[in-house]
Amino acid sequence: MARVFDARFFRAALGRFTFHNREYLAAIRPLDDVLAPHTMRFADELVPGDDVEFEPPEQGPSGREVEMADKLLESLHEDFRPKRYHDEYREAVLDLIESKAAGKEIVAPKEEEPESAPDLLASLEASLGGGKRSGGAKRSGGGKRSGGGKRSGGRKAKS
């Protein structure tokens, strides 16, 4: 049906659904071999662009910044593997329910203090290996890393 719908009409169906005590508007359109829903906004939820007040940037990103962003995105790219993701919120709620059912006292965790915002450009440069060291010091030893060139620390990949 999705193939016929897509090939013959090139249209989307509109519908409504309720989720978490809120009504949503949805467009349903063919995507590959299935019909896919896309949530939309109701007219009273939309704000015209002219009504949004903001300070436009004085200048766009430099060519160097765009090049670094491209390199970062390329280094982070990987195939999507849905099994790597799971509903952590649901798991936490189920754990709380099981604890409560077992007669354990539930204590709400303390809220963490928010961290200060990092310098995004410096972080990007550092992640690409071109970061400046504090105080302007350069790496000694001709740019070689100690320890046989292996990195220590860092994030471990989730499996």
PyMOL commands that set and color helices and strands:
alter all, ss='L'
color gray80, all
select helices_A, chain A and resi 2-9+43-45+49-51+63-76+82-84+88-101+120-127+134-136
alter helices_A, ss='H'
color red, helices_A
select strands_A, chain A and resi 13-19+22-31+34-40
alter strands_A, ss='S'
color yellow, strands_A
deselect
rebuild
show_as cartoon
